[in-house]
Amino acid sequence: MLDQLKSVLQEHKLKATNQRLTLLEYMMSHDTHPTAEMIHNDLPDISLATVYNTLEKFVNAKLVVVIEGISDGKRHYDAASHPHYHVINTQTNEIIDAANFDPAPLIKAAQAATGLQITEYRIDLYGIKPSAND
């Protein structure tokens, strides 16, 4: 596993430091969409500043995505290891991974409407549980 993580960092032109390896392993093995503070609580040997700085490098390298718009006002992070979208319950702040649709028609429609070549995409949906009366 360690060699795989080193390769991933090298492919993204990031030096494979112990902290980066630890943080990348954490992100790839957790489906909890943690905040930097949550990660720091789980990995107290890594300073909070290093967690923030490393996450920013991972975001810039497209190893990690930021999920914003949660009512707790914090940035949540998710490993970009497989294509999926997020459904966010705005009442509970629960972030749910989903991958049950093909984005190809949406991408083709966006390209047709704008003339741009779509190089990446991110989809976040927000909702609430329906009331018993709905």
Disulfide bonds with the S-S distance in Angstrom:
none
